Amino acid sequence: MESVGAYEAKTHLPKLLERVMKGERITITKHGVPVAVLQPHDSRKVFNTKSVIAELRDFRDRHSLRGPSLRDMIEEGRR
């Protein structure tokens, strides 16, 4: 993986993006310290919204704070 400085990355961003589109990974450094990586987008990480919502609901049903409800806390604050 190639490294480029932040100034060079800013100056040559369009060229770097072309290289990334071809599959390269490029590390951007600031004063020699890696701060970011340009890499191709991973299209496999696209999530199905309905399945994510279903997973969140399942998680909510399996986990509880076992404390007062939000309604109880609101009422407590009004007294």
DSSP file (Angstrom, degrees, kcal/mol; ACC not computed):
  #  RESIDUE AA STRUCTURE BP1 BP2  ACC     N-H-->O    O-->H-N    N-H-->O    O-->H-N    TCO  KAPPA ALPHA  PHI   PSI    X-CA   Y-CA   Z-CA
    1    1 A M              0   0    0      0, 0.0    25,-0.2     0, 0.0     2,-0.2   0.000 360.0 360.0 360.0 130.5    0.0    0.0    0.0
    2    2 A E  E     -a   26   0A   0     23,-0.9    25,-3.1     1,-0.0     2,-0.4  -0.501 360.0-145.2 -83.0 151.4    1.4    3.3   -1.0
    3    3 A S  E     -a   27   0A   0     23,-0.2     2,-0.3    -2,-0.2    25,-0.2  -0.932  15.8-178.1-116.1 142.0    1.6    6.3    1.3
    4    4 A V  E     -a   28   0A   0     23,-2.7    25,-2.8    -2,-0.4     2,-0.0  -0.983  29.3-109.2-134.8 149.6    1.1   10.0    0.4
    5    5 A G  E  >  -a   29   0A   0     -2,-0.3     4,-2.7    23,-0.2    25,-0.2  -0.328  31.0-111.6 -72.5 159.4    1.3   13.1    2.5
    6    6 A A  H  > S+     0   0    0     23,-1.8     4,-2.5     1,-0.2     5,-0.2   0.889 117.5  51.0 -60.1 -41.7   -1.8   15.1    3.2
    7    7 A Y  H  > S+     0   0    0      1,-0.2     4,-2.4     2,-0.2    -1,-0.2   0.933 112.1  46.4 -62.9 -45.1   -0.7   18.1    1.1
    8    8 A E  H  > S+     0   0    0      1,-0.2     4,-2.6     2,-0.2    -2,-0.2   0.899 111.5  52.5 -63.3 -40.0    0.0   15.8   -1.9
    9    9 A A  H  < S+     0   0    0     -4,-2.7     4,-0.3     1,-0.2    -2,-0.2   0.914 111.1  46.8 -62.0 -42.3   -3.3   14.1   -1.3
   10   10 A K  H >< S+     0   0    0     -4,-2.5     3,-0.7     1,-0.2    -2,-0.2   0.915 115.6  45.6 -64.5 -42.4   -5.1   17.4   -1.4
   11   11 A T  H 3< S+     0   0    0     -4,-2.4    -2,-0.2     1,-0.2    -1,-0.2   0.855 125.2  29.8 -69.8 -36.1   -3.3   18.5   -4.5
   12   12 A H  T 3X S+     0   0    0     -4,-2.6     4,-2.3    -5,-0.2     3,-0.4  -0.015  76.4 130.3-116.8  29.0   -3.7   15.3   -6.4
   13   13 A L  H <> S+     0   0    0     -3,-0.7     4,-2.8    -4,-0.3     5,-0.2   0.889  71.7  53.3 -54.9 -46.2   -7.0   14.0   -5.1
   14   14 A P  H  > S+     0   0    0      0, 0.0     4,-1.7     0, 0.0    -1,-0.2   0.911 111.6  46.4 -57.7 -40.7   -8.7   13.3   -8.5
   15   15 A K  H  > S+     0   0    0     -3,-0.4     4,-1.8     2,-0.2    -2,-0.2   0.903 112.4  50.5 -66.6 -40.2   -5.7   11.2   -9.6
   16   16 A L  H  X S+     0   0    0     -4,-2.3     4,-2.4     1,-0.2    -1,-0.2   0.900 108.5  52.4 -64.2 -39.9   -5.6    9.3   -6.3
   17   17 A L  H  X S+     0   0    0     -4,-2.8     4,-2.4     1,-0.2    -1,-0.2   0.876 106.0  54.2 -64.4 -36.5   -9.4    8.6   -6.6
   18   18 A E  H  X S+     0   0    0     -4,-1.7     4,-0.9    -5,-0.2    -1,-0.2   0.921 109.8  47.3 -61.4 -43.2   -8.8    7.2  -10.1
   19   19 A R  H ><>S+     0   0    0     -4,-1.8     5,-1.9     1,-0.2     3,-0.6   0.898 111.0  51.2 -65.2 -40.1   -6.2    4.8   -8.7
   20   20 A V  H ><5S+     0   0    0     -4,-2.4     3,-2.1     1,-0.2    -1,-0.2   0.890 103.9  57.9 -64.5 -38.7   -8.5    3.8   -5.9
   21   21 A M  H 3<5S+     0   0    0     -4,-2.4    -1,-0.2     1,-0.3    -2,-0.2   0.760 102.0  56.6 -62.5 -23.3  -11.3    3.1   -8.4
   22   22 A K  T <<5S-     0   0    0     -4,-0.9    -1,-0.3    -3,-0.6    -2,-0.2   0.412 132.4 -91.6 -88.2   1.6   -8.9    0.6  -10.0
   23   23 A G  T < 5S+     0   0    0     -3,-2.1    -3,-0.2     1,-0.3    -2,-0.1   0.406  79.1 137.8 109.9  -2.5   -8.5   -1.2   -6.7
   24   24 A E      < -     0   0    0     -5,-1.9     2,-0.4    15,-0.1    -1,-0.3  -0.400  42.3-144.2 -76.5 153.7   -5.5    0.4   -5.0
   25   25 A R        -     0   0    0     14,-0.2   -23,-0.9    -2,-0.1     2,-0.4  -0.974  17.9-168.9-113.6 133.4   -5.4    1.3   -1.3
   26   26 A I  E     -aB   2  38A   0     12,-2.6    12,-3.4    -2,-0.4     2,-0.4  -0.987  12.5-145.1-129.6 127.3   -3.5    4.5   -0.4
   27   27 A T  E     -aB   3  37A   0    -25,-3.1   -23,-2.7    -2,-0.4     2,-0.5  -0.761  11.7-149.1 -90.1 133.2   -2.5    5.6    3.1
   28   28 A I  E     -aB   4  36A   0      8,-3.0     7,-3.1    -2,-0.4     8,-1.5  -0.893  18.1-166.8-102.3 130.1   -2.6    9.4    3.7
   29   29 A T  E     -aB   5  34A   0    -25,-2.8   -23,-1.8    -2,-0.5     2,-0.4  -0.809  17.7-154.6-116.6 156.4   -0.1   10.6    6.3
   30   30 A K  E >  S- B   0  33A   0      3,-2.4     3,-1.5    -2,-0.3   -25,-0.1  -0.967  88.3 -15.9-129.1 115.3    0.4   13.8    8.2
   31   31 A H  T 3  S-     0   0    0     -2,-0.4    -1,-0.1     1,-0.3   -26,-0.0   0.866 131.0 -53.4  55.6  38.5    4.0   14.5    9.2
   32   32 A G  T 3  S+     0   0    0      1,-0.2    -1,-0.3   -28,-0.0   -27,-0.0   0.406 114.4 116.8  82.9  -2.4    4.7   10.8    8.5
   33   33 A V  E <  S-B   30   0A   0     -3,-1.5    -3,-2.4     1,-0.0    -1,-0.2  -0.877  70.5-118.3-102.1 125.1    1.9    9.5   10.7
   34   34 A P  E     +B   29   0A   0      0, 0.0    -5,-0.3     0, 0.0     3,-0.1  -0.392  41.9 161.9 -61.5 130.8   -0.9    7.5    9.0
   35   35 A V  E     +     0   0A   0     -7,-3.1     2,-0.3     1,-0.4    -6,-0.2   0.557  58.8   7.7-124.5 -18.4   -4.2    9.3    9.5
   36   36 A A  E     -B   28   0A   0     -8,-1.5    -8,-3.0     2,-0.0     2,-0.4  -0.990  55.2-139.4-160.2 161.1   -6.5    7.9    6.8
   37   37 A V  E     -B   27   0A   0     -2,-0.3     2,-0.6   -10,-0.2   -10,-0.2  -0.995   9.6-151.8-129.5 127.1   -6.8    5.2    4.1
   38   38 A L  E     +B   26   0A   0    -12,-3.4   -12,-2.6    -2,-0.4    -2,-0.0  -0.866  34.4 155.5 -92.4 125.3   -8.4    5.7    0.7
   39   39 A Q        -     0   0    0     -2,-0.6   -14,-0.2   -14,-0.2     3,-0.1  -0.978  47.2 -82.4-147.6 158.7   -9.8    2.4   -0.5
   40   40 A P        -     0   0    0      0, 0.0     2,-0.1     0, 0.0   -19,-0.1  -0.265  54.8 -98.3 -61.1 147.9  -12.5    1.2   -2.9
   41   41 A H        -     0   0    0      1,-0.1     2,-1.0     2,-0.0     3,-0.1  -0.440  30.2-131.4 -65.7 137.1  -16.0    1.1   -1.6
   42   42 A D    >   -     0   0    0      1,-0.2     3,-1.8    -2,-0.1    -1,-0.1  -0.798  19.7-171.6 -94.9  99.5  -17.1   -2.3   -0.4
   43   43 A S  G >  S+     0   0    0     -2,-1.0     3,-1.1     1,-0.3    -1,-0.2   0.646  77.7  74.7 -68.1 -13.6  -20.5   -2.8   -2.0
   44   44 A R  G 3  S+     0   0    0      1,-0.3    -1,-0.3    -3,-0.1    -2,-0.0   0.661  82.1  71.0 -71.5 -13.7  -21.0   -6.0    0.1
   45   45 A K  G <   +     0   0    0     -3,-1.8     2,-0.5     2,-0.1    -1,-0.3   0.201  66.4 123.6 -89.6  17.5  -21.7   -3.8    3.1
   46   46 A V    <   -     0   0    0     -3,-1.1     2,-0.3     1,-0.0    -3,-0.0  -0.675  52.5-147.9 -78.6 127.0  -25.1   -2.6    1.8
   47   47 A F        -     0   0    0     -2,-0.5     2,-0.7     4,-0.0     3,-0.1  -0.747  12.9-124.4-103.3 143.9  -27.7   -3.4    4.3
   48   48 A N     >  -     0   0    0     -2,-0.3     4,-2.0     1,-0.2     3,-0.3  -0.770  21.3-146.7 -82.0 118.3  -31.3   -4.3    3.8
   49   49 A T  H  > S+     0   0    0     -2,-0.7     4,-2.4     1,-0.2     5,-0.2   0.883  94.4  52.3 -56.9 -44.2  -33.3   -1.8    5.8
   50   50 A K  H  > S+     0   0    0      1,-0.2     4,-2.2     2,-0.2    -1,-0.2   0.889 110.0  48.2 -63.5 -39.1  -36.1   -4.1    6.7
   51   51 A S  H  > S+     0   0    0     -3,-0.3     4,-2.2     2,-0.2    -1,-0.2   0.869 110.6  51.6 -71.3 -34.3  -33.7   -6.8    8.0
   52   52 A V  H  X S+     0   0    0     -4,-2.0     4,-2.3     2,-0.2    -2,-0.2   0.924 110.8  48.1 -65.4 -43.7  -31.8   -4.2   10.1
   53   53 A I  H  X S+     0   0    0     -4,-2.4     4,-2.4     1,-0.2    -2,-0.2   0.911 110.9  51.3 -62.8 -42.0  -35.0   -3.0   11.7
   54   54 A A  H  X S+     0   0    0     -4,-2.2     4,-2.3     1,-0.2    -1,-0.2   0.901 109.8  49.7 -61.9 -41.0  -36.1   -6.6   12.4
   55   55 A E  H  X S+     0   0    0     -4,-2.2     4,-2.4     2,-0.2    -1,-0.2   0.897 110.3  50.4 -65.1 -39.9  -32.7   -7.2   14.1
   56   56 A L  H  X S+     0   0    0     -4,-2.3     4,-2.6     2,-0.2    -2,-0.2   0.910 111.0  48.4 -64.1 -42.0  -33.1   -4.1   16.2
   57   57 A R  H  X S+     0   0    0     -4,-2.4     4,-2.3     2,-0.2    -2,-0.2   0.907 111.3  50.3 -64.7 -40.7  -36.6   -5.1   17.3
   58   58 A D  H  X S+     0   0    0     -4,-2.3     4,-1.6     2,-0.2    -2,-0.2   0.915 111.1  48.9 -62.5 -43.2  -35.3   -8.6   18.2
   59   59 A F  H  X S+     0   0    0     -4,-2.4     4,-1.4     1,-0.2    -2,-0.2   0.925 110.6  51.0 -61.0 -45.3  -32.5   -7.1   20.2
   60   60 A R  H  < S+     0   0    0     -4,-2.6     3,-0.2     1,-0.2    -1,-0.2   0.887 109.7  50.2 -60.5 -39.9  -34.9   -4.8   22.0
   61   61 A D  H  < S+     0   0    0     -4,-2.3    -1,-0.2     1,-0.2    -2,-0.2   0.820 113.2  45.7 -69.3 -30.2  -37.2   -7.7   22.9
   62   62 A R  H  < S+     0   0    0     -4,-1.6     2,-0.4    -3,-0.2    -1,-0.2   0.647 112.0  55.3 -87.4 -15.4  -34.3   -9.8   24.3
   63   63 A H     <  +     0   0    0     -4,-1.4     2,-0.3    -3,-0.2    -1,-0.1  -0.945  60.1 175.8-124.5 140.3  -32.7   -6.9   26.4
   64   64 A S        -     0   0    0     -2,-0.4    -3,-0.0     1,-0.1    -4,-0.0  -0.988  34.2-141.2-140.3 149.0  -34.2   -4.8   29.0
   65   65 A L        -     0   0    0     -2,-0.3    -1,-0.1     2,-0.1     4,-0.0   0.645  34.2-147.3 -80.2 -15.6  -32.9   -2.1   31.4
   66   66 A R        +     0   0    0      1,-0.2     3,-0.1    -3,-0.0    -2,-0.0   0.836  60.0 104.8  52.2  38.8  -35.2   -3.5   34.1
   67   67 A G  S    S-     0   0    0      1,-0.2    -1,-0.2     0, 0.0    -2,-0.1  -0.545  81.4 -44.8-126.9-166.1  -35.8   -0.1   35.6
   68   68 A P        -     0   0    0      0, 0.0    -1,-0.2     0, 0.0    -3,-0.1  -0.313  65.6-107.8 -64.0 150.3  -38.5    2.5   35.6
   69   69 A S     >  -     0   0    0      1,-0.1     4,-2.2    -3,-0.1     5,-0.2  -0.299  26.8-108.7 -73.2 163.7  -40.2    3.1   32.3
   70   70 A L  H  > S+     0   0    0      1,-0.2     4,-2.3     2,-0.2     5,-0.2   0.897 121.9  54.2 -58.9 -40.9  -39.7    6.3   30.4
   71   71 A R  H  > S+     0   0    0      1,-0.2     4,-2.5     2,-0.2    -1,-0.2   0.912 107.3  50.4 -60.5 -43.7  -43.2    7.4   31.3
   72   72 A D  H  > S+     0   0    0      1,-0.2     4,-2.4     2,-0.2    -1,-0.2   0.899 110.2  49.8 -62.3 -40.6  -42.5    6.8   35.0
   73   73 A M  H  X S+     0   0    0     -4,-2.2     4,-1.9     2,-0.2    -1,-0.2   0.887 110.5  50.0 -66.5 -37.8  -39.4    8.9   34.8
   74   74 A I  H  X S+     0   0    0     -4,-2.3     4,-1.0     2,-0.2    -2,-0.2   0.937 112.1  47.3 -64.6 -45.8  -41.2   11.7   33.1
   75   75 A E  H >X S+     0   0    0     -4,-2.5     3,-0.6     1,-0.2     4,-0.6   0.893 109.3  54.6 -62.3 -39.6  -43.9   11.6   35.7
   76   76 A E  H >< S+     0   0    0     -4,-2.4     3,-0.8     1,-0.2    -1,-0.2   0.885 106.3  52.5 -61.1 -39.3  -41.3   11.6   38.5
   77   77 A G  H 3< S+     0   0    0     -4,-1.9    -1,-0.2     1,-0.2    -2,-0.2   0.710 102.5  59.5 -71.0 -19.8  -39.7   14.7   37.1
   78   78 A R  H <<        0   0    0     -4,-1.0    -1,-0.2    -3,-0.6    -2,-0.2   0.623 360.0 360.0 -83.3 -14.0  -43.1   16.6   37.1
   79   79 A R    <<        0   0    0     -3,-0.8    -1,-0.2    -4,-0.6    -2,-0.1   0.500 360.0 360.0 -80.5 360.0  -43.6   16.2   40.8
